[in-house]
Amino acid sequence: MKKIILSFIILGLLVFGNGYTQTAKPEEPKTKLEIFEKQTGTVVIKGIGTESSVSGLGSVSVKCIELTNISIDARQRGIAVDVKESGRLDRSNRTFIDYDEIEPLLKGIDYISNITSNPTKLAGFEATYSTKGDLTITVFSGTAGKISAAVTSGYIGRTTAFLSTTQLSQLRSLIAQAKQKLDEIK
């Protein structure tokens, strides 16, 4: 019996052991801004706009980003959204949103913000809009049917800020203002 158990242990180490010795791959860039920022062998200038934020249980800040590769005179614009949790850990995470993804994000926020009661026949609901760069905005039914919002950034090591529907509306305004500023500097 001991030989059988020992055989399974050795087989398990041979089959699954390689997974423990390999190093984790870095996450692949998901947005044009991330790809542009990671360029090597060239000078990339990052323009950063003024940061505006909204606070609830945690905070969400928005700022304009413009990246310029001086070697090829190419630019990429968008926004950076930082989500900071409140509490003991005080963690934060950043998501980049490409310029061409801002308008669909605003429309997604508009749609889920207009949900004022449960749109399903079940006890609770969640309505979610997600971006390529792992920013997720969710409106959900809380206790006693109260509707709240959560803004989450990141895929691994996610951070979440909880907002009221009024604060979500303020966040939408901050994103619209950032888009307007990017339109002005074209």
C-alpha positions in Angstrom: 0.0 0.0 0.0 2.9 2.4 0.8 4.4 1.7 -2.6 1.1 2.6 -4.3 0.8 5.9 -2.4 4.5 6.7 -3.1 4.0 6.0 -6.8 1.0 8.4 -6.9 3.0 11.1 -5.2 6.0 10.7 -7.6 3.6 10.6 -10.6 1.9 13.8 -9.3 5.2 15.6 -8.9 6.3 14.6 -12.4 3.0 15.6 -14.0 2.2 18.7 -12.0 5.6 19.7 -10.6 6.6 21.8 -13.7 3.8 24.2 -13.0 5.4 25.2 -9.7 8.8 25.9 -11.2 7.7 28.1 -14.1 7.5 31.8 -13.6 4.3 33.6 -14.3 4.0 35.4 -17.6 3.4 39.1 -17.4 -0.1 40.1 -18.5 -0.4 41.1 -22.1 -1.4 44.7 -22.8 -5.1 45.0 -23.7 -5.4 48.6 -24.8 -3.6 50.7 -27.4 -2.4 53.0 -24.6 -0.8 50.0 -22.8 0.9 48.8 -26.0 2.1 52.3 -26.8 3.4 52.9 -23.2 5.4 49.6 -23.3 7.4 50.5 -26.4 11.2 50.2 -26.0 14.1 51.6 -27.9 12.4 55.0 -28.3 11.4 58.1 -26.3 7.7 58.1 -25.3 6.4 61.3 -23.8 3.4 61.0 -21.5 1.1 64.0 -21.2 -1.1 63.8 -18.1 -4.2 65.9 -17.5 -5.6 67.2 -14.2 -7.0 64.4 -12.0 -10.6 64.6 -10.9 -12.2 62.1 -8.5 -15.4 60.9 -6.8 -15.5 59.2 -3.5 -17.8 56.7 -1.9 -16.7 53.6 -0.1 -13.3 54.0 -1.9 -12.6 56.4 -4.7 -12.4 56.6 -8.5 -10.2 59.2 -10.2 -10.1 60.1 -13.9 -7.3 61.8 -15.9 -6.5 62.4 -19.6 -3.5 60.7 -21.0 -1.7 61.5 -24.3 1.3 59.4 -25.3 3.7 60.5 -28.1 6.4 58.4 -29.7 8.9 61.1 -30.9 10.7 58.7 -33.2 7.7 58.2 -35.5 5.6 61.2 -34.4 2.7 59.0 -33.4 0.2 59.6 -30.6 -2.3 57.7 -28.6 -4.9 59.3 -26.4 -7.3 58.1 -23.7 -8.0 58.2 -20.1 -6.6 56.6 -17.0 -9.0 55.5 -14.3 -7.6 54.8 -10.8 -9.8 52.8 -8.4 -8.8 52.9 -4.8 -10.3 50.8 -2.1 -10.9 52.1 1.3 -10.1 50.1 4.4 -7.1 48.5 6.0 -5.3 47.5 2.8 -5.8 50.8 0.9 -5.1 49.2 -2.4 -5.4 50.8 -5.8 -5.4 49.8 -9.5 -5.2 51.6 -12.8 -7.1 50.9 -16.0 -6.4 52.6 -19.4 -9.3 53.4 -21.7 -8.5 54.2 -25.3 -10.1 57.2 -26.8 -12.3 55.2 -29.2 -13.7 53.3 -26.2 -14.8 56.4 -24.2 -18.0 57.0 -26.0 -19.2 53.4 -25.7 -18.3 53.5 -22.0 -20.4 56.7 -21.5 -23.3 55.0 -23.3 -22.9 51.9 -21.1 -22.9 54.0 -18.0 -26.0 55.8 -19.2 -27.8 52.6 -19.8 -27.1 50.9 -16.5 -27.6 54.2 -14.6 -31.1 54.4 -15.9 -32.1 51.1 -14.2 -34.3 52.3 -11.3 -35.9 49.0 -10.3 -35.2 45.3 -10.7 -35.4 44.5 -14.5 -35.7 40.7 -13.8 -38.3 38.5 -12.1 -35.7 37.2 -9.7 -34.9 38.6 -6.3 -31.8 40.6 -7.3 -29.9 41.8 -10.3 -26.6 43.1 -11.6 -26.1 45.2 -14.8 -22.4 45.4 -15.9 -20.4 47.3 -18.5 -16.7 46.2 -19.0 -13.9 47.7 -21.0 -11.0 46.0 -22.7 -8.6 47.2 -20.0 -10.6 45.4 -17.2 -12.6 48.4 -15.9 -16.0 47.1 -14.8 -18.9 49.2 -13.8 -21.8 47.4 -12.1 -25.2 48.6 -10.9 -26.8 46.1 -8.6 -29.7 45.7 -6.2 -28.6 46.0 -2.6 -30.5 45.6 0.7 -34.1 46.6 0.7 -34.0 47.0 -3.1 -31.7 50.0 -3.0 -29.7 50.3 -6.2 -25.9 50.8 -5.7 -22.9 50.8 -8.0 -19.4 49.3 -7.9 -16.4 50.3 -10.0 -13.7 47.6 -10.3 -10.3 47.8 -11.9 -7.9 45.0 -12.8 -8.2 41.3 -13.5 -5.8 39.9 -11.0 -5.6 41.9 -7.8 -8.8 43.7 -8.5 -9.8 46.8 -6.6 -13.3 47.9 -6.1 -14.9 51.2 -5.0 -18.6 51.3 -4.1 -20.6 54.3 -5.2 -24.2 55.6 -4.9 -26.1 56.2 -8.1 -25.5 59.9 -7.6 -21.8 59.3 -7.3 -21.9 57.1 -10.5 -23.5 60.0 -12.3 -20.6 62.3 -11.1 -18.1 59.7 -12.4 -19.9 59.7 -15.8 -19.5 63.5 -15.8 -15.8 63.3 -15.0 -15.3 60.8 -17.9 -17.3 63.1 -20.3 -15.1 66.1 -19.2 -11.9 64.1 -19.9 -13.2 63.2 -23.3 -14.0 66.8 -24.0 -10.5 67.9 -23.0 -9.0 65.2 -25.3 -11.2 66.6 -28.2 -9.9 70.1 -27.5 -6.2 69.0 -27.8 -6.5 67.0 -31.1 
